[in-house]
Amino acid sequence: MPLEILEFETAPNPTASIIVLHGLGADGNDFVPIAEELKLDAVGPVRFVFPHAPVRPVTINGGMAMRAWYDLLQTDLVRREDETGLRASRLDIEALIARERQRGVPASRIVLMGFSQGCAMTLMTGLRHAERLAGLVGLSGYLPLAGTTAAERTAASVALPIFLAHGRSDTVIPLSRATASRDALQALGCIVEWHEYPMAHSVCPQEITDLNRWLLNVLA
């Protein structure tokens, strides 16, 4: 495996997998406590996979090296994107999906989930994946390389269920960027469940409750 990972299973012999991608400067440990709050017994044993992004210099942080799925070249996240980094990380995440398939979990029982940069990678990878996944979860993030998505998305992503959530007070990724991503995904024919919460660039209890319900539905 090119990426270091953490993982845990809710019971032996998982029949579903949730791959969780952390945000800038964090690592795979970041969302373990939130995953442990989810109550998914109704869908059977679930394997959670928490990869660590590579360590790389991040331009907007003065070139400081930290875990990041791609470089951030400027704060508006739109006019200049690290296309090379985005595409390289997508291949790493595709390898994680392939590993779950090899371990007996069908694509239709795999959810990609991510926060912030991890959300961006979730949307980028999920829309381009050759097989239909169970769904995508994007928390406090945005759609990267939006201009190429329509041409590069696969037929498997048509009507793909997507859970999107964002804080109204997010100063890292403005709500307007998230709603633009939502609208773009809906225009592509994805089935987007959209949530806004009174929070900043974070996760709140109601969001976890809403996500739990959505996961039970797509993995039913």
N, C-alpha and C positions, 0 to 999 in steps of 0.2 A: 504494500500500500504506500503511495507517495505521501499521504497525510498521516500524521499521528492522530489517533482517535481514542476517545473514551466510549464505553457503551454499558448499558445495563438492560436486562430483560425483566419484564413484569412477571413472567413465569417461563418455565422451560418450553422449548420448541415454538418460538414465536411464529405467528402467522401474519404479522404486519410489522412494518418498520417505519420509524419516523426519524429522518435525518435532520438534525438541528444545527444551523449555521450561525455562529456568534457574530457580534459586531466588532468594529474597529477597536484594536487594543485589548480585547478580551481574549478568552480561549474557550475550549470546549466545556470547561467547568461552569461557565457562566449561567447556562440554562438548565443545569441538572436539577437544582431545587424546584424550578417551575415544572419541569417534566414530572418530578415526583409528586406534585400536587394533582396531576391529572388522574381522573378515575375512568379508566378505559376497559375495565374487566368485561363489559358486555360485548366487546369485539374480539375477545380472546387474548392470548399472550402477545405482547408488543415488545419489539426491540427498539430502544432509543440509541442512536448513533450520534456522537458529538465530536466532530473533527476539529482539530486545531488548524487555523489558517497558517500559512508560512509567515516567517518573520521577514519584513522588508522595510526599506526606508519609505516614509510617508511625507510627501512634499509639503502639504499644508501644515504639518507638525514640525517644520524645520528640518526635514530629512531624518527625524528620529526613527530608529528601527523599532518596529512593533508588529504584532500579529495583524495581518490585514489580507483580505482576499484580493485586493488590488490597490494601486496607489490612488490617492486623491490629489489631483493637480491644482484644484481651486475650490473655494468654498461653495460656489453655486451648483456644483456637481453636474452641470449640463453642457456648458460650452466646450470644455475639454475633458474627455474621459480617457482613462487608461485602458484602451481597448485590448492591448496585448495582455495586460494582467487579468482583465475580466475573462478573456477567452481561455487563458491558461488555467485559471481556477475552475472554469466550467468543466474542463476535461478532468480535473481532479475529482469534482463532484460526480461527474458521470461514472468515474471508476468506483465511487462509493455505492452508487445505484447498482452497478453491475455486480459488485460484491454481494449485495443483498439478494439479487436474483440468483447468484450462484449458491447461496445458502438456502434457497427454496422459497423465498418470498416473491410472489409475482409483482410485476410493476403496478398492477391495479390495487395492490395493498401497500404501496409505498407512498408516504407523504414527505415532501420536502418542506422544511420550515426554516425561516431565518429572521433575524433582527437586524435592522439598519443595513450595514454592508451585507450581512447574511441574507436579508430580505432581497436585496438587489441580485445576489447570486441565485437565490431560489427562483425568482421570476425569470432570470435569464436562462437558467438551465432547464427549468420545468417546461417552458414554452418551446424549447428546441429539442426536447427528449423524444426519441423515436417512438416509444411506447406510451400508452396512456397511463399516467400515474393516478393514484387515488385523489390527489389534490395538492395544492400549494398553500402555504401559510406565510404571509408577508407582514411582519410587525415593524412599524415605525421606519419604513424604507421607501423605496421608489423603483421604477422600472429603468434599468440602464440600457444604453444603446437603443433607445426607443426608436430611432430612425431606421434601424435595420430589422426590427422585430417582425414586422408584417411579412417581410420577404424570407426570413429565416425560420419562423415558427413552423412546427410540423402539423400535419393533419390531426395527430393524436391530441393536440392541445385545444381543438375546437370543443366548446362547451365544458372545458376543464373547470372543476370547482376551485375557487380561490377565496381564501379568507384574508381580508386586508383590514388592518387596524392601525390607528394613528392617534397621537395626542394633539389636542387643539392648541396646546401651548408649546409644541416642539420647536425649539430654536435651532436644532441641528439640521433637521430636514423639515422645512416648512410644510404645513398642512397643504398648501396649494400645490406643492410638488407631488404629494401623495394623491391628491384628488385627480391631478392630471394623469397620473399613472393608472388610477382606477378607471378613468374614462377611456384611456387607450386600451386597457385590457377588455373592457366591455365592448368596445368597437371591434375587437378581434373575435368576439363571440364567446369569451370566457364567462362563466357564471360567478360573478363576484359578489361575495357577502361583505359589505362595508360597515366598519364600526369606527366611530370617533369617541374619544374619552377625554375627560377633563384632567389631562396629565401632560407632562413634558416628554422628553425622549426617554421613555421608560415603559414599564409594564404595570398594569394595575389589576386588582383582584377581579373586577367585573370582566375584564378582558380574558382572563384565564377561564372564567366560567363560560363565557361565550365560545371560546376556542374549544373547550371540552365538549360542549354540545355539538359543535360543527364536526369535530373529529369522530365522535360517535356516529354521526350521520354518514360521513364519507367512507368510513371503514366498516359500516354495518354489513 
